[in-house]
Amino acid sequence: MSPELSQKLAAAVDGMPAFPKSVQKILELTRDVNCTPKDLVQVIDKDPVVMVKILKVVNSAYYSLPKQITSVNHAVVYLGFNTIKNLALSIAAIGMLPKSNAADFDVQQYLLHSLATAGIAKQLATTVADADPMDCFIAGLLHDFGKVVFAQFMPEEFRQALEISKRDSSSLHQALQKIIGVDHAVVGAMLVEKWRFPTQLIETIQNQHGSKLKDTDMIACVFAANQISKKMNFGFGGNACIEELTPAMSARLGGNLDQVIAKLGDLTAIFEEAKIFSRLES
């Protein structure tokens, strides 16, 4: 990477908003084995924006709860600790998305894809010994955030890459490397490093494409979830070129991509939840 490009990317990353403090606190709680639902409720109750949006989703027709939920405490009781954590993190990520962009990047499709990838990655993590489902959900949710950085701060170059990818039916990351010199995985990793996420999550976002990716449980889960989400045509911000699992990933997940999909079974619930979460800003 040239010094000029490095400087340009750093400026773009610096221009992105900080991750909300309340959600950073939620992330800290998720890594504390002694965390209780009460701890989570106390953090959310102090952030009215997150609280209102959580209650909006909880009271949607999707969950069909027997009565109106008016507090986060009751939401945790009805939907569970993990669902509320996932929802709070999703709200934070959605809140940082631009309402529009000069690159004509379809943010809604991007969001659906990211939420679906997060849900699938979380489910895959339950089948792998050393993968943490919550960390895999976060990595899946943020895996393509580098595209948002490009759409905001390098819109003309990103538009060109999107057009090349669509015209040639080629992968977007290759088009970005051709036009900009790096792909969205590189700038996405820079962003989550700025947000002070753990090293394992940074390297997962950086390791998204190619046959010689680093071999970890989290990378296997998120990479596979990304390809599954694309293969099942659930939202995408670019041409959905699907990559096969590396041999190491197949060994960790117990088969090739089609075999992993078969083992997962019906993913309708994950996709429906992604649709509900994605409507938070509408």
N, C-alpha and C positions, 0 to 999 in steps of 0.2 A: 504494500500500500504506500502510495506516495505521501510525502509530508502534507501536500496541499489537500489531498483527499482525506487524510487522517484529521486534519484541522476542520475541514468542512463537516465531517461526520460528528466530531466532538461538539461542534457548535449546534448541530441539529439535536443531538441528544440533550445538551444543556437547555435547549428551548422547550423540551417536554416538561409538563408539570410533575411535581413530586407525587409520590404515592401517598394517599391520605393517611394522616397520623393514626386515625382510628383503625384503619385497616392494617397498618403496620403493627399495631398493638394486637389485633386479632391474629395476625401471622405469628407473633411471639407466643401467644396463648396456645396456638395449635401445636407448637413444639414443646410445650410444657406438659409433662405427663400428669401433673397434679391439677391441671386446669379443670374447672367445673363449669357447667352451664351458667351458673350465677355469674362467674367471672366474665363470660362472653356477653351476657345480657347487660352488665354494667357498662361495658365499653360501647356497645351499640346504642344504649339509651342516651349516651352523651353526644351522639352524632345524629341530630334530627333528620338530616337528609337520608342517611343510610337507613335509619329506623322507619321512616315513612315508606321508602321503597320496598323494604322487606315486608312490611304489612300489606302493601299493595299486591305483591306477588302471592303472599300467603292466603289472602282473601280472594284470589282469582278463581275462576270456575275450574281451572285445572286440578286444584287440590280438593275441591268439593268438600270442605270441612263443614261439620254440622252447625256451626255458629260463627258469627263475625269475631275475628281475632283482633283485639285492641291493644295488645302489648307484646313486646318481643319475648317476654317470659313465657306467655302462653304459646307463642309461635314455636319456641324451642320444645315445649311439651308435646305439641301436636306433630311437628315435622322432624324433630330430632336435632341434636347438636350439629352433626356434620352437614346437613342440608342448609342450616342457617349460616354456618361458616362459609360454605360454597357460595351461597347467595350474596353474602357481604363482600366477598372477594370479587365476584362478578360485577356487583354494583360499582366497586372502585374502578375496575378496568373499563367498564362501559362509560363511566363518568369522565374518563380522560380521552374518549374518542371525539374527534372533530365532527360537528354537525354536517359539514360539507368540506370538500377539498378540490383544489384546482386540477388534480390528476384524474378526476372522474373515477376514483376508486370506490367500489361499492362497499361501503362500511357495514351495511346491514348483512350482506352475504358473508363478509369477513367475520362479523360477530357470531353469526350462526355456526360457521365452521369452527371458530375458536372454542365456543361453548360445547359443541359436540365433541371436539377433540379432547377437551378437558374431562368430560364425563366418561368417554371411552378409556382414556389414560388411567383414570381413577379405578375403573372396573378391572382393567388389565393388571394394575398394581396388586390387586387382591390375590392374583394367581402367581405372583413372583415373590420369592422368599424375602428378599432384601429391599423391595420397593415400598416406599411410603405412599399410600393412596392420596393423602392430602397434598404432598409435594408434587405428585404427578398431575393432580388436578390443576395446581397453580401453573406448573410448567406448560401444560396443555393450553390453558387459558391465555398465556402470554407468549406462546411459541412464535406467533407471527406478528408481534407488536412492532417489529422493525419495519413492516410495510406501512404502518401508521406514521412512523417517523419520516419515511420517504415521501408519503402522500402529502404531509404537512410542509416539509422543509426542502424537498427536492422534487416538486410536483411534475415539472416538465420531463425530467429524466425518468421518473417513475411511470409517467404516462407512456413514454416511448417504449419502456420495457414491457408494460402491459400489452401494448399494441403488437410488439414483436412476438410475445408469447402466444397471443391469440391468433395472429396471422400464420405463424409457423407451427402451431400446435406443439410448442416447445415449453419446457419448464420455465417458470418465472424467475427462479433463482439464477438460471443460466443467462437469461435475458438481462437481468440486473447486473451480473458480472460483466457482461459485454458493454452495457451502456454506462454504468457507474464505476465499475471496478471491484465492487463487493456486493454480496447479496444481503437480503433482509435478516438472515440469521446472525451475521456479523454485527450489524447495528442494533439488533434486538438484544444481543448479549451485552453490548455496551450500555444499553438502557437499563437492564435489570441489575447490572453491576453498579450503575449510578444509584439505583434504588436500594442498594445494599442487601440484595438477596444472597443466599448462600452460594458458595462456589459450585456445588453440584447442580443447582438450578441454572446458573449461568452457563455451564458447559453443556447442559442439555439443550438449551435454546440455541447454542452455537453449533451443536452437532445435529443437523437436520437433513443433510443431503450428501450423497456419495456412497461409495462402497467401502470406504476405510474410516468409518466413524468410530469414535471411542466406544468401548464396550462396557456399558453400565446398565443396571436394571432400569433406572429412570429413563435413560436415552432410548432403550428398547421399547418401553411402554409408550412414551410420547411419540416417537417416530412411527410406531405401528398405528397408534391412534390417529395420527395425522393422515396416514395413507388410507386407513379404513374410512375415515370421515370423507375423504376425497372420493374414494371408490364408490361409496354409497350416495355420492352426490348431495351431501348435506352442507350446503353453503360453501362458497370458496371465493377468494379474492384473486383470481388469476386463472390460468389454464391448469386444469387438474391432471397434471402428469403424475402418474402413480409409480412409485419406486418399490421394488420388492425388498423384503427384509434381508439384511445381511445374514450370513451363516451363524454368526454369534447371536444375533437377535432371535433367529429361528430356534436356536438351542435354548435360549432363555424362556421363550414364549411357547415352545412346544409345537412348532410347525411353521409352514409358510403363511403368507398373508391370508389366503382363502381358508386354510385350516384354522387359523386364529379367529377369523370371523365366524366360522361354524361353531367353534367352542364358546364364543361369547353369547350366541343365541340371539333372541329378539332384542334389538336395540331401540325399539320404538319409544320406550319410556325416557331414555336419554335424549333422544331427538325432540320429543315433546317438551321436556323440561328446558332444553336449550331455546326453543321457540318462546316459551314463557319468559325466561330470563332476558332474552334479547329485546323484548317489548318494553323494558323498564323505562326507556326514554320517550316512548311514544305517548 
